[in-house]
């Protein structure tokens, strides 16, 4: 349970699974913000390419939806973490294990609707990878 915007590591990890959330460290969000700031600065000086435009648009849609929480670790140190609803339905192995390194389908979420990604493929499926090897 979150109390005064703090939660134990164990409860945080349980919440991620139960509520189908994805999490980011403060370092990851800081780097993402830094990259977006550089793109914003570049956009005022010169035209961005399509990939950069897409990255900036994704940041502008996704960043406001991140929730921040302080996680109290087992050794009582604190970590600043961010979370949001999972955006991708990941491919699963025959044993039911999530295979994040492979592929998935963008879920029907606010962010994905705004970015026009709902239902599209992310990454390479196991079948596509097998076909490449043949």
Backbone torsions as a table, in degrees:
resi	resn	phi	psi	omega
1	UNK	NA	139.4	178.4
2	UNK	-86.2	126.8	179.6
3	UNK	-131.3	122.6	-176.3
4	UNK	53.5	40.1	179.6
5	UNK	61.0	29.5	176.1
6	UNK	-128.4	147.9	179.7
7	UNK	-149.4	150.0	177.2
8	UNK	-73.4	156.3	179.2
9	UNK	-58.0	-44.5	-178.7
10	UNK	-60.5	-46.7	179.8
11	UNK	-67.0	-35.7	178.3
12	UNK	-63.0	-47.6	179.7
13	UNK	-61.9	-40.1	177.5
14	UNK	-63.7	-43.8	-179.8
15	UNK	-61.1	-39.4	179.1
16	UNK	-58.1	-43.9	-178.3
17	UNK	-73.5	-46.3	-176.5
18	UNK	-65.9	-37.3	-176.0
19	UNK	-101.3	7.2	179.3
20	UNK	53.2	59.2	-179.6
21	UNK	-109.9	156.0	171.0
22	UNK	-115.6	149.2	-175.7
23	UNK	-123.7	158.1	179.9
24	UNK	-138.9	144.4	176.4
25	UNK	-79.5	165.0	177.1
26	UNK	-63.7	-32.1	178.7
27	UNK	-66.0	-42.5	178.7
28	UNK	-63.1	-45.0	-178.8
29	UNK	-68.3	-38.1	177.8
30	UNK	-61.6	-43.5	179.0
31	UNK	-66.4	-42.3	178.6
32	UNK	-60.3	-43.4	178.6
33	UNK	-65.3	-41.6	178.6
34	UNK	-61.8	-44.7	178.9
35	UNK	-61.5	-42.2	179.9
36	UNK	-66.2	-38.2	178.4
37	UNK	-62.7	-41.7	177.7
38	UNK	-62.4	-39.6	177.9
39	UNK	-66.2	-39.4	177.5
40	UNK	-62.2	-44.4	178.4
41	UNK	-62.9	-42.0	179.6
42	UNK	-64.6	-35.5	-177.9
43	UNK	-66.5	-25.5	178.6
44	UNK	-80.8	-20.4	-176.5
45	UNK	-100.1	-34.8	-177.7
46	UNK	-152.3	169.4	-178.5
47	UNK	-78.8	136.7	177.4
48	UNK	-80.5	149.2	173.5
49	UNK	-77.2	173.0	-174.7
50	UNK	-61.0	-38.4	180.0
51	UNK	-65.6	-44.7	179.5
52	UNK	-65.2	-39.0	176.4
53	UNK	-60.8	-43.4	179.9
54	UNK	-64.0	-42.7	179.4
55	UNK	-63.1	-42.3	-179.9
56	UNK	-67.1	-41.9	178.0
57	UNK	-62.5	-43.0	179.1
58	UNK	-61.0	-42.0	177.9
59	UNK	-62.1	-45.9	-176.6
60	UNK	-63.4	-32.1	178.9
61	UNK	-82.2	-41.8	-171.8
62	UNK	-83.3	-38.3	-173.5
63	UNK	-55.4	-44.7	-179.2
64	UNK	-64.8	-17.0	-177.9
65	UNK	-92.3	-1.3	176.7
66	UNK	-75.7	135.9	175.8
67	UNK	-106.4	139.3	-176.6
68	UNK	-107.2	139.7	177.9
69	UNK	-147.7	149.1	174.0
70	UNK	-94.5	124.3	-179.6
71	UNK	-102.8	126.6	178.1
72	UNK	-92.7	114.4	-177.7
73	UNK	-76.4	169.3	-178.5
74	UNK	-59.1	-31.7	180.0
75	UNK	-89.1	12.7	178.3
76	UNK	71.6	7.6	170.8
77	UNK	-76.0	163.3	-178.1
78	UNK	-118.3	143.8	177.5
79	UNK	-128.0	134.7	174.5
80	UNK	-86.0	124.9	-177.6
81	UNK	-128.2	156.3	175.6
82	UNK	-124.3	149.9	178.7
83	UNK	-146.1	160.9	176.5
84	UNK	-159.2	166.1	175.7
85	UNK	-60.1	143.0	177.7
86	UNK	-58.5	138.3	-175.7
87	UNK	-102.4	-12.3	-175.5
88	UNK	-131.5	135.6	170.6
89	UNK	-88.5	105.3	-172.6
90	UNK	-76.4	148.5	174.9
91	UNK	-64.1	142.8	179.5
92	UNK	-118.6	148.1	178.0
93	UNK	-74.9	175.1	178.2
94	UNK	-61.9	-25.1	179.0
95	UNK	-86.9	0.3	178.5
96	UNK	87.5	7.9	179.9
97	UNK	-81.9	137.9	178.5
98	UNK	-71.1	135.0	-177.8
99	UNK	-116.1	72.0	-175.5
100	UNK	-60.7	-26.5	-177.8
101	UNK	-75.2	-8.1	-176.6
102	UNK	-99.6	-85.2	-174.0
103	UNK	-159.2	173.8	177.5
104	UNK	-170.2	-175.6	179.2
105	UNK	-120.3	134.3	177.6
106	UNK	-65.7	129.0	-179.0
107	UNK	-75.4	165.6	176.2
108	UNK	-84.1	84.3	177.5
109	UNK	-120.7	165.1	178.4
110	UNK	-53.3	-49.6	-177.5
111	UNK	-60.5	-47.0	-178.2
112	UNK	-67.3	-35.2	175.6
113	UNK	-64.5	-45.1	-179.1
114	UNK	-61.4	-35.8	-178.4
115	UNK	-91.1	-2.3	178.8
116	UNK	69.4	33.5	-176.2
117	UNK	-106.6	-10.2	-172.8
118	UNK	-52.4	128.1	176.4
119	UNK	80.6	-4.5	179.6
120	UNK	-85.0	156.9	-178.0
121	UNK	-76.8	139.9	173.8
122	UNK	-117.5	126.5	176.8
123	UNK	79.6	-159.6	-176.4
124	UNK	-116.9	128.3	179.2
125	UNK	-75.0	162.0	178.1
126	UNK	-60.2	-38.6	179.9
127	UNK	-63.8	-44.2	178.9
128	UNK	-61.7	-41.3	-179.5
129	UNK	-64.6	-40.2	178.9
130	UNK	-65.4	-39.8	179.3
131	UNK	-64.3	-35.2	178.0
132	UNK	-64.4	-36.9	-177.3
133	UNK	-71.2	-26.5	-177.5
134	UNK	-76.5	NA	NA
